[in-house]
């Protein structure tokens, strides 16, 4: 049985209210919600964050803050606003983007990578003071867009409060996915789960059941010691009914 619990990234349903997302997540049998900083819990809006925290807490959901803070473009002052928001949200974790968004890792010189490392390390220290962890998005066009860059980044940061997410690039072959998690899995806290092909067409998670079952079975032990979440992110046609179907599939995968 996987150590991961099923969860949702709220960005999956940008147009739905937090109330509806909580209701839907309850129906889907999920355990946690990562609330999107560009949709449901805006950066710095602690009033909304407090409201969403109440909704989540009443429903029994753990929470994470899916921020779009992207160091070093975003500095420590911006991160402090995200941290304040995450605290109001009662979140235990803040997701940030490593490097300027939509910029390939190959475009960075040594000084730019060093600036990113220093910024993330400072943010992690700040978060630790408030008891929150920091996790780096694992995403194309970032400093975690491939395993080599991600590993060099996390090794350079060398901070006990910084972890990696993991998700497959759209269309990533299973053998390549297994190679990635073997390389960086010891740093992985949470995983984003979806079924896309290389042209970003979306499919039911049922079509990728064997893929994800193999991934979770092969996930190595991690230095992360908290609850681990497999977060569903995006569904066919942005349809809430598709989430219910994918969540049922994910629960079965995680029980295997």
N, C-alpha and C positions, 0 to 999 in steps of 0.2 A: 504493500500500500504506500502511495506517495505521501510525503510529509507536507505537501502543498494543499491549501484549502482554496475552494473556488471563490472568485471575486470578480468585480467589474470595474473597468475604467469608465467613469461617467461621461467622458468625452465621446463615447460610443453613441450617446443620444444628446447631442448638443441642444436640440430644440425642446427637450422634455424638462419639466421643472424638477427641482430636487425632490419634491414630494412624490412625483410620479416615478422617479428613478428608485427611490427607496421602496415604494410599493412593488415595482417590477422586480427588484432584487430580492425582496422577500418571497415573491411568487416563484422566483428562479432557484430558491434554496441556496443563496450565496452567503458568504461569511464576512465580506468586507467590500468597501467601495473606495476607489481612489478618485477623489474629486478634482475635476479639471479646473486649473487656474485661469483658463481662457474662456470658460463657459459658465460654470456653476458657482464657483467661489473665487471671484476676482481678487487679484493681488491687492492687499491692503484693506479690503472690505471686511473688517472683523465683525460687523453686524450680521452680514450674510453668513459668514463662517460660523458664528455662534448659533445661528438658526439651523444651519445644516448639521452642525454637531448635535444639536438636540434631536433632530429627526433621526440621525444615524444611531445615536445612543439609545433612543426609545425602541428602535427596531433591532438592536443588538448587533450592529455592524461595527467592526473595527474600521478605522479611516486612515488614509494616506492623502497627502497633498500633492497633486500632480502639477507642479509649478512649471513655468516656462522660463525660469531664471537660467541664463546661459552665460556662465563665466568664460572668459574675462570680459565679454561685452557688457554683462551685468555685473556691477561691483558689489561690495559687501553691504553697502547701504540698501541696495535693492533686495539682496538676500534677507536682510533684517526685516524688511516689510513682509517677505514671504514667510519668514519664521514666525512673525507676529500673527499672520493669518493662519498658519498651520497650528499654532498653539490654540487660537480661538476655535479652530475646527476640531480640536481634541485629537489631532493626528499624531501618530508616532513616527512618521517618516515623511521626508520631503524629497520628491524627485526633481532633479535639475538636469539641464542639458550641458554636456561637456563641449565647450567651444562655441563659437558663433553658429547659430542655427543655419542650416542650408549651406554649410561650407565643408568641403571635402577635407579629410585628415591630411591628405598629401599636400595641401596648400599651406600648411603651417611650417614655419621655420622653427629652429630650436628655441629662440627667445620667446616666440609666441606660445609654444607648448609649455615653456617654463612659467609664463605668466598665468596660463590656465591652471597649471598644477598649483601654483601658489594661491590663486583665488579660491579654488575648490578646497584646499587644505584650510584656509582661513574660515570658509563657510562651515566646514565640518566641525571645526573647533567651536564656532559660535553655536551651532545646533546642539552639540554635545552638552553645552552648559544648561540647555533647557530640556535635556533628555530625549532629543529627537535624533534619528539617524538620517543620513544623506545617501541617496542612491542615484547613480548616473544612468540616464536613459541610454539604451543600446540601440542605435538607430543609424540608418544611412545619412550621409552628409553631416557627420559629427565626428568627434575624436574617438567615438566607439563604433565607427561604421564597419570596422573589421577587427578580427581577433588580435592581430599584431599591434595595432594602434591602441586598442582597449587595454591590452596587457601592459604595454609600456606606460600608459597613462596611470593605471591603478598602482603599478609598482613605483612610479615616480611620486605619486601622491603619498603613498605609504602612511595612511592615516587609518586608525582602527575604526573610525566612525564613517568611512566612505565605502560603499558597496556598489555593485553593478546590478542592473536589471539584465535580463536577456530576452531577446526575441529573434526569430529567424528573419533574415531579409526575405522579402516576398519571393517565393519560388526557390528558396534555398534547399538543396538536396539534403536528404536525411543524413548521408555520410558526412557531409560538410557541417551540418548542425551538430552532430555528435562530436566531431573534431573540435568545434568551437567550445562546447560546454566542457569538454575534457580539459581544454586549455585555460578557461577562465572561470569554471564552475565553482571553484573554491571561494570566489568573491561574490557570487550571485545571491541576492536576497530574494527577489521576486521575479516573476516571469509574466510577460504579456503573451496572450494566447489568441490566435486567429487562424483562419484558413484562407490564404491568398495565393494566387499564382504570380509569376514573374511580371505580369502586366497589371497587377493589383486588382484583378477581378476577385470578388469575394465568393466564398462557397460555404455551405453548411459545415460545421465542425465535424460532422459524421464522416465527411469525405477524407478527413485527415486524422481519424481516430488512431490508426496504427502508427502514424508518424509521431503524434504527441505521446502516445503510450510508451513508445520506445525512448523518446526524449526524457520523459520523467523517470523512467526506469534507469536511465543511464546518468542522470544528474549526479555529479559527485558530491561528497560531503562538503559543506560550506562552513566558513568561519562565522557566518550569520547564525545567531542563536535564538532569534525570536520566531514568531509565527510567520509562515511563508505562504504567499498567496499567488495563485495562478489567475491572473486578471484577464478576463475576456475583454477584447478590444475590437470594436467594429463588427457588425454582422451584416448579413445579406439584406440589401435594400433599407438599411437602418430600421428594420422592422422589429418592434418589441417582441412579437411572437417568435421571431428567429432567435432572439436571446434565450427565450424559454427552452427552445430546442437545443441550442448550443450548450446551455448550462446543464441540461440533463446529460448530454454527451460528456461534458467535462467532468461531472461528478462521477460518471462511470469510469472514465479514464483514470481519475485519481484514486479510485478504489482498487484498481487492478494491481 
